[in-house]
Amino acid sequence: MRSLAITLLVSTPLLAVAQAPPPSPAELRVEQNLCAASAPLSDSSPQRWNGWGPTVTNTRFQPAEAGGLTVADVPRLRLKWAYGLPREQQPRGQPAVIGGRMFVGSQAGAVYALDAKTGCTIWQFFPRAGLRSATSVGPHRFADGRNGYAVYFVDAQGHAYAVDADSGEQIWMTRVEDHPMVRGTGAVTLYDGTVFVPMTGISEAMGGANPEYECCTFRGSMTALDAATGAVKWKTYTIPESKRRGTSSAGKPLYGPAGVGIWNAPTVDAARGVIYSGTGPAYAGDDPPTTDAVIAFDMKTGEIVWTNQFTKDTWLMGCDGNAATNPNCPKSNGPDLDFSASPILTKSSAGRDVIVIPQKSGMVYALDPAERGKTLWSYRAGPGSPVGGVWGSAVEGDRMYVAVGGYRNEETGGIHAIDIDTGERIWYTPPQPLLCSPPGPACSQTQAAAVTAIPGAVFSGSADGGLRAYDARDGKIIWTFDANREFETINGVPARGASFSGPGPVVVGGMMYVLSGDAGFVGRPGNVLLAFAPE
């Protein structure tokens, strides 16, 4: 049944691009500006950004000791070097930087280890599929008895990896999910010898465009792997097993429930022994109670401890206005309001733990982890949109910084500062004049890219190709960089900047790194990694 589904889906316009042959390792290999030598990786310095976060609480706040940048430095930021990602069109593999070394993945199908200061290439690794997420780095004891470090990540087809951080040699690989419509989108989280791997299946949601598809069987999941061996410790699905639920008017079997994928990197709550993640819509079945929800998983067993659902949501792409002729379509399609951003675990001014998270609906929520995720407050940051979403917010102290994503509305863009205690607005800066042209879906003010904060400043990228820094006190713009151009690269690969979406800036060791060209569904593609430092 599943192999037939793939054959049918390949013929649809929605998947024609996705099914094109991937680039070969030879096409992805960088040949220029290779590092002459590299010392073994050391984790002795506090200057690091490890994983999505840069820590496992996913605040996306980088303190001064690790970031090495002050708000006074921000207006003096200048491009230091640019690195072209071969054959890339949507760079989403947010860099990790640790011990002076950077690890960055490409959706085209490669992982590159670079010298974080100079950008020379140390090694290159070619997984079975491309990366849509960040990597994490941690200590590893090798089979020969030596101690070193491994780089952990998941590719888009559901393979998780550990790779030697010094040589780029594969240590292990585990197939976390074998459904043909799997899509590894959220970054792994490494904690206490365990690699937590979220999984979604957006490819199956595209089956809504094809009435011949036997819809639907993919289930979102969270898997815990032993960091040393890659062995599965546990795997928990977000919904029950899919079962036959009838036959469509086209004579095809129908299955469900399906969907409820996890798009984001899990967040660790060490005190409670749980991890948190947000989910997306179902693809089939009767609105499971886990759609568009924040879920707490027991770190040791994978048991679902609690769920807070914000939207009942069953959605298939291609079903809007098409339900009468497509038997796969749900009775009411959507509203398609995933949580694409990771939950943030932080503290109130009184020292109480709080979870904050933005939703694609344009809403922002605060939850009480001590009360099974009880909602504390809600805040509307924007009108919301089924296209775009918000990939990440940032928290510094008692403030949360939320950019406004979404393409199908006229109120997209801008950034809010919200009081974590009360859910009230502190300041709001509206979207800025477009840096691209002509205006339209591909040239938009939407700010769906993940936000990053340092003491006194907040960074947010826009689909218009602008990366902007805001004063954390009042939201005034203190720095702007226009990425809409071609770049001369240090590795000789032709590169162009364009939209910012998905991954956000990484600040570490007195430098800032950011990928430009994540077009999302409707933006403008590019393929460049940019490195900035104060002049």
C-alpha positions in Angstrom: 0.0 0.0 0.0 2.7 2.5 0.9 4.9 1.9 -2.2 1.8 2.4 -4.3 1.2 5.7 -2.5 4.6 6.9 -3.3 4.1 6.2 -7.0 0.9 8.0 -7.1 2.1 11.0 -5.2 5.2 11.5 -7.4 2.9 12.4 -10.3 1.3 15.3 -8.5 2.6 18.8 -9.1 3.1 19.4 -5.3 5.7 16.6 -5.1 7.3 16.9 -8.4 10.2 19.0 -7.1 10.5 17.0 -3.8 11.0 13.8 -5.8 13.8 15.1 -8.0 17.0 13.1 -7.7 19.2 14.5 -4.9 22.6 15.9 -5.6 25.5 13.4 -5.4 28.3 13.7 -2.8 30.6 14.8 -5.6 28.2 17.7 -6.4 28.1 18.7 -2.7 31.8 18.5 -1.9 33.7 21.7 -1.2 37.2 21.8 -2.8 38.5 25.2 -1.9 39.8 26.7 1.3 40.2 23.4 3.2 41.8 23.8 6.6 45.4 22.8 6.7 45.1 21.1 10.1 42.8 21.0 13.0 43.4 20.2 16.7 41.0 17.8 18.4 37.8 19.4 19.5 37.8 20.7 23.1 34.7 21.8 25.1 36.6 23.8 27.7 35.3 27.2 26.6 31.9 28.5 27.7 31.6 30.1 24.2 29.2 27.7 22.5 25.8 27.4 20.8 24.8 23.8 21.0 21.6 22.6 19.3 18.6 24.7 18.6 18.5 26.6 21.9 21.5 27.3 22.5 20.7 25.3 25.6 18.2 22.5 26.2 15.6 24.9 27.6 15.5 26.5 24.1 15.3 30.2 25.2 17.4 31.3 22.2 19.1 33.8 24.5 22.9 33.9 24.4 24.5 35.4 27.6 27.5 37.7 27.3 30.0 35.1 28.5 29.1 32.7 25.6 28.1 35.2 23.0 30.9 37.7 23.3 28.8 40.4 21.8 27.3 43.4 23.6 24.5 45.7 22.5 27.2 48.4 21.9 28.9 46.0 19.4 25.7 45.4 17.3 25.8 48.7 15.2 29.4 47.9 14.3 28.6 44.4 12.9 30.1 43.8 9.5 30.2 40.8 7.2 33.5 38.9 7.9 33.0 36.0 5.4 30.4 34.1 3.4 30.3 30.4 2.8 28.4 29.0 -0.2 26.4 25.8 0.3 26.6 23.7 -2.9 23.3 22.9 -4.7 21.4 24.3 -1.8 18.1 26.2 -2.3 16.6 26.2 1.2 19.3 26.3 3.9 17.7 25.2 7.2 20.5 23.4 9.1 21.1 26.1 11.8 24.8 25.9 12.8 26.1 24.6 16.1 29.3 26.2 17.4 31.4 24.6 20.1 35.2 24.6 20.8 35.8 27.0 18.0 34.3 24.6 15.5 31.1 25.0 13.5 28.8 22.2 12.3 26.2 23.2 9.7 23.9 21.0 7.6 22.4 21.5 4.2 19.0 20.4 2.9 20.9 19.4 -0.3 22.5 16.6 1.7 25.7 17.4 3.5 27.1 18.3 6.9 30.2 20.6 6.9 32.6 21.2 9.8 34.2 24.6 9.7 36.7 26.7 11.6 34.3 29.1 13.2 36.6 32.1 13.0 38.0 31.6 9.5 35.4 29.5 7.7 37.8 27.0 6.3 36.4 23.5 5.8 37.6 20.8 8.2 35.6 17.8 7.0 32.4 17.0 5.0 29.9 14.2 5.7 27.1 13.1 3.3 24.1 11.5 5.1 21.4 9.6 3.2 19.2 12.7 3.0 19.4 16.4 3.6 19.1 18.3 6.9 16.3 20.6 7.9 17.5 21.3 11.4 20.3 22.0 13.8 23.0 19.6 15.1 24.0 18.9 18.7 27.5 18.0 20.0 28.4 16.0 23.0 31.2 13.8 24.5 31.6 10.3 23.2 33.8 7.3 24.2 35.0 5.6 21.1 35.4 1.8 20.5 39.2 2.1 20.7 38.9 3.6 24.2 39.7 7.2 23.4 37.4 10.1 24.5 36.2 12.6 22.1 33.1 14.3 20.8 30.2 13.3 18.4 27.9 15.4 16.3 24.2 14.3 16.5 21.5 15.1 14.0 18.6 13.7 12.0 18.1 13.8 8.3 14.8 14.5 6.4 14.1 10.8 5.8 14.2 9.8 9.5 17.8 8.6 9.9 19.5 9.7 13.1 23.3 9.9 13.2 26.3 10.2 15.4 29.5 11.4 13.6 33.0 11.9 14.9 33.4 15.6 15.5 37.1 15.5 14.7 37.1 13.4 11.5 33.5 13.3 10.2 33.5 9.5 10.3 30.1 7.9 11.0 29.8 6.3 14.5 26.3 5.0 14.1 23.1 5.5 12.2 19.6 4.6 13.4 16.4 4.6 11.2 14.0 6.3 13.6 11.0 6.2 11.3 10.5 4.1 8.1 7.2 5.5 6.9 7.9 6.6 3.3 6.3 10.0 4.0 8.4 10.9 7.0 10.1 14.3 7.3 12.7 15.0 9.9 12.2 18.7 10.6 12.8 19.4 14.3 16.3 19.4 15.6 17.4 16.6 18.0 18.0 17.5 21.6 21.0 15.9 23.4 20.7 15.5 27.2 22.3 13.1 29.8 23.4 10.5 27.3 20.1 10.5 25.3 19.3 11.9 21.9 15.6 12.9 21.6 14.4 12.8 18.0 11.1 14.4 17.0 9.4 13.4 13.8 6.8 14.7 11.4 5.4 13.7 8.0 4.4 16.7 6.0 4.8 14.8 2.8 1.7 12.7 3.6 -0.3 15.9 4.1 0.4 16.6 0.5 -1.7 13.5 -0.3 -4.7 15.7 0.0 -4.1 16.8 -3.6 -4.4 13.3 -4.9 -7.7 11.4 -4.6 -6.0 8.2 -5.6 -3.8 8.2 -2.5 -4.7 5.7 0.3 -4.9 8.3 3.1 -3.4 8.3 5.7 -1.1 6.3 8.0 1.9 8.5 9.1 2.0 9.1 12.9 4.1 11.8 14.6 6.5 10.5 17.2 9.2 11.2 19.8 12.1 8.7 20.0 14.9 8.4 22.6 18.2 7.0 21.4 21.2 5.9 23.4 23.8 8.5 22.5 26.6 6.0 22.7 25.2 3.3 20.5 22.1 4.7 18.7 19.9 2.0 20.2 16.3 2.9 20.7 15.4 3.4 24.4 11.7 4.2 23.7 9.4 5.5 21.0 6.1 7.3 21.7 3.6 8.1 19.0 1.3 11.2 19.4 -1.8 9.3 18.3 -3.0 5.6 18.3 -2.1 3.2 15.5 -3.8 3.9 12.2 -6.6 1.5 11.2 -8.8 0.9 8.2 -11.7 3.4 8.5 -13.5 2.7 5.3 -13.4 3.0 1.5 -13.4 6.3 -0.4 -15.8 7.1 -3.2 -12.8 6.5 -5.5 -12.6 2.9 -4.2 -9.4 3.4 -2.2 -8.9 2.3 1.4 -9.0 5.1 4.0 -7.0 4.9 7.2 -6.7 7.0 10.4 -5.9 8.5 12.7 -2.8 10.0 11.1 -0.5 13.0 11.4 0.1 15.1 14.5 3.8 15.4 13.8 6.4 17.2 15.9 8.1 20.0 14.0 10.3 21.4 16.8 13.3 20.5 18.9 12.2 19.1 22.3 12.8 21.2 25.4 14.2 19.6 28.6 12.8 20.1 32.1 15.4 18.3 34.1 13.7 19.1 37.5 10.5 17.3 36.4 12.2 14.6 34.3 10.2 15.5 31.2 10.6 17.0 27.7 8.2 19.3 26.0 7.2 19.6 22.3 4.5 21.1 20.2 2.5 19.3 17.6 0.7 19.9 14.3 -2.6 18.9 12.8 -4.0 15.4 12.1 -4.2 14.3 8.4 -7.1 11.9 8.9 -9.5 10.7 11.6 -11.6 12.4 14.1 -9.7 15.3 15.6 -7.4 13.5 18.1 -6.9 15.3 21.4 -3.2 15.8 20.6 -3.4 18.1 17.6 -1.9 21.6 17.9 -0.9 20.8 21.5 2.0 21.0 23.9 2.9 17.6 25.1 5.1 16.5 28.1 6.9 13.2 27.7 8.6 11.3 30.5 12.3 11.4 29.7 12.9 7.8 31.0 9.9 6.0 29.7 8.4 8.1 26.9 5.0 8.1 28.6 2.8 11.1 27.9 2.5 12.9 31.2 0.1 15.6 30.1 -1.3 17.4 27.0 -2.6 20.9 26.6 -4.5 21.1 23.2 -5.1 24.6 21.7 -6.8 23.7 18.4 -8.7 20.7 17.1 -7.2 20.4 13.7 -7.5 17.9 10.8 -5.9 19.2 7.6 -4.7 18.0 4.2 -2.9 20.2 1.6 -5.0 20.7 -1.5 -8.4 20.3 0.2 -9.4 23.9 0.5 -12.3 24.3 -1.9 -11.7 20.8 -3.2 -13.5 18.6 -0.6 -16.4 17.8 -2.9 -14.2 16.0 -5.5 -11.5 14.6 -3.2 -12.6 11.7 -0.9 -9.5 12.1 1.2 -10.5 15.5 2.4 -11.8 16.0 6.0 -15.3 17.3 6.4 -13.8 20.5 7.7 -10.3 21.2 6.5 -7.9 22.9 8.9 -7.3 25.4 10.3 -3.7 24.0 10.0 -2.2 25.8 13.0 0.9 23.9 14.0 3.3 24.7 16.8 6.4 24.9 14.6 8.4 26.7 17.4 9.9 24.8 20.4 8.5 25.4 23.8 10.7 27.7 25.9 11.2 26.8 29.6 12.0 29.9 31.6 11.1 31.5 35.0 8.8 34.3 36.1 10.1 37.2 38.1 9.0 35.3 41.2 11.2 32.3 40.2 8.4 30.0 39.1 8.9 27.8 36.1 6.9 28.9 33.0 6.6 27.5 29.5 6.0 30.0 26.7 5.3 29.2 23.1 4.0 31.0 19.9 1.6 29.3 17.6 1.0 29.6 13.8 -2.4 31.1 14.8 -0.7 34.3 15.8 -1.3 33.5 19.5 1.3 33.2 22.2 0.7 31.1 25.3 2.2 30.7 28.8 1.8 27.3 30.6 2.4 26.2 34.1 4.5 23.0 34.1 3.7 22.5 37.8 0.0 22.3 37.0 0.1 19.8 34.0 0.5 22.6 31.5 -2.4 24.8 32.6 -2.7 27.9 30.5 -1.6 31.0 32.4 -2.2 33.7 29.8 -2.6 34.2 26.0 -1.5 37.1 23.8 -2.3 37.8 20.2 0.8 38.8 18.3 -0.7 38.6 14.8 -3.7 37.4 12.8 -2.1 34.1 12.1 -1.9 32.2 8.8 -1.8 28.5 7.7 1.2 29.3 5.6 4.4 30.5 7.3 4.2 30.1 11.0 6.8 31.2 13.6 9.9 29.0 13.9 11.1 30.3 17.3 10.9 33.0 19.9 13.5 34.2 22.4 13.4 35.0 26.2 15.6 37.2 28.2 14.7 37.6 31.9 11.1 38.5 32.2 10.6 39.3 28.5 9.6 37.2 25.6 10.4 38.4 22.0 7.9 37.2 19.4 8.2 37.9 15.7 5.1 37.8 13.5 5.0 35.2 10.6 2.4 34.3 8.0 2.1 35.0 4.3 -1.6 35.1 3.6 -2.5 38.3 5.4 -1.7 42.0 5.2 -0.6 42.3 8.9 2.4 40.1 8.8 5.8 41.1 10.2 6.9 43.1 13.1 8.1 42.0 16.6 6.6 42.1 20.1 8.2 42.2 23.5 5.8 40.5 26.1 5.9 40.5 29.9 6.2 36.9 30.9 4.5 37.5 34.2 1.4 39.1 32.8 1.2 38.4 29.1 1.0 42.1 28.5 2.8 44.0 25.7 6.0 45.9 26.6 6.7 47.2 23.1 5.9 46.5 19.5 7.9 47.4 16.4 6.0 47.2 13.1 7.4 45.7 9.9 9.8 47.8 8.0 9.8 48.9 4.3 10.6 46.0 2.0 14.2 45.5 0.9 13.1 43.3 -2.0 10.9 43.9 -5.0 8.3 43.6 -6.4 6.0 43.1 -3.4 4.1 39.8 -3.3 4.1 36.4 -1.7 7.8 35.9 -2.5 8.8 39.4 -1.3 7.0 39.7 2.0 7.5 41.5 5.4 6.8 38.2 7.3 9.2 37.5 10.1 8.8 33.7 10.4 12.5 33.1 11.2 13.5 32.2 14.7 14.4 35.1 16.9 17.7 35.3 18.8 18.5 37.6 21.9 21.7 38.7 23.5 21.9 41.1 26.5 20.3 44.3 25.3 19.5 43.3 21.7 17.2 41.1 19.7 17.8 39.8 16.1 15.0 38.9 13.7 15.2 38.0 10.0 12.5 38.7 7.4 11.4 37.2 4.2 12.3 40.5 2.5 16.0 39.5 3.0 16.6 41.9 5.9 18.2 40.9 9.1 17.5 43.5 11.8 18.6 44.1 15.4 16.3 45.7 17.9 17.1 47.5 21.1 15.7 45.2 23.8 14.5 48.2 25.9 12.2 49.8 23.4 12.3 47.9 20.1 14.1 50.6 18.1 16.1 49.2 15.2 19.8 49.6 15.8 21.2 47.6 12.8 20.1 46.3 9.5 21.7 44.0 6.9 20.3 43.5 3.4 21.1 40.0 2.1 19.5 40.4 -1.3 22.6 39.9 -3.4 25.3 37.6 -4.6 28.3 37.0 -2.3 31.9 36.3 -2.9 32.6 33.2 -0.8 35.6 31.8 1.0 35.0 28.3 -0.4 34.6 29.3 -4.0 30.9 28.2 -4.3 28.6 30.7 -6.0 26.1 32.0 -3.4 23.2 34.3 -3.1 21.3 35.6 -0.1 17.5 36.1 0.0 14.7 35.3 2.4 15.3 34.6 6.1 13.0 32.0 7.5 13.3 28.9 9.7 16.7 29.0 11.5 17.7 32.1 13.3 21.0 33.8 14.1 23.6 32.0 16.2 25.8 34.3 18.4 29.0 32.9 19.9 32.5 33.9 20.5 32.1 37.5 19.4 30.6 36.5 16.1 27.1 36.0 14.6 26.3 33.4 12.0 23.1 33.1 10.0 21.7 31.2 7.0 20.0 33.2 4.2 17.8 31.7 1.5 15.2 29.6 3.3 12.3 30.3 0.9 9.7 28.2 2.8 6.7 27.6 0.7 6.6 30.9 -1.1 9.8 32.9 -0.4 13.0 33.4 -2.4 15.7 30.8 -2.3 19.4 31.3 -1.6 22.3 29.2 -0.4 24.7 31.3 1.8 26.0 31.1 5.4 27.0 34.6 6.6 29.5 35.3 9.4 29.5 38.8 11.1 31.9 40.4 13.6 32.2 44.0 15.0 34.6 46.1 12.9 
